């Protein structure tokens, strides 16, 4: 009854551009790793995953470590490698991982499942069985069920609705209105949404 579980979601890190605060991200990962009661949910857009032929590509916006011959040869791989390296200390604490619009875009236009690449590597590093479903796609449900030490006693179920997110910027209050609608249309205890950072 006194057991405690903490969840620290990590959404929209966009590793790759200079604007990503990797120092803060690594501090958050260290904080999660130091607390045995803390778990995480990955919310998508973990890397920027913008290829050189993409019109959004801007060499001037890249982090210093991206300006190397190896990273520049395959920017998406370099970013996926950095995502995995950064999250390795908490790979066994990941409850599930969403895909974001950046993972979806590289899959759509370049037929590359970068999401599957980094999630499967994290799953292996976390010591999860192959059957364990870690990747939920763009949205999904995580249902946590807690039992008392006597399994005959009542259990507690916490349904969590997860979505990478959408919209924002259309009008004042659009982000809050999207979240309100999301809560009203999903029967859940907790809802998490990212994207609009």
Helices and strands as residue ranges (DSSP letters): E 6-7, H 22-34, E 38-42, G 59-61, G 64-66, H 69-73, H 75-87, G 88-93, E 94-98, H 101-110, H 114-125, E 135-137, E 139-146, E 156-163, H 174-184, E 190-193
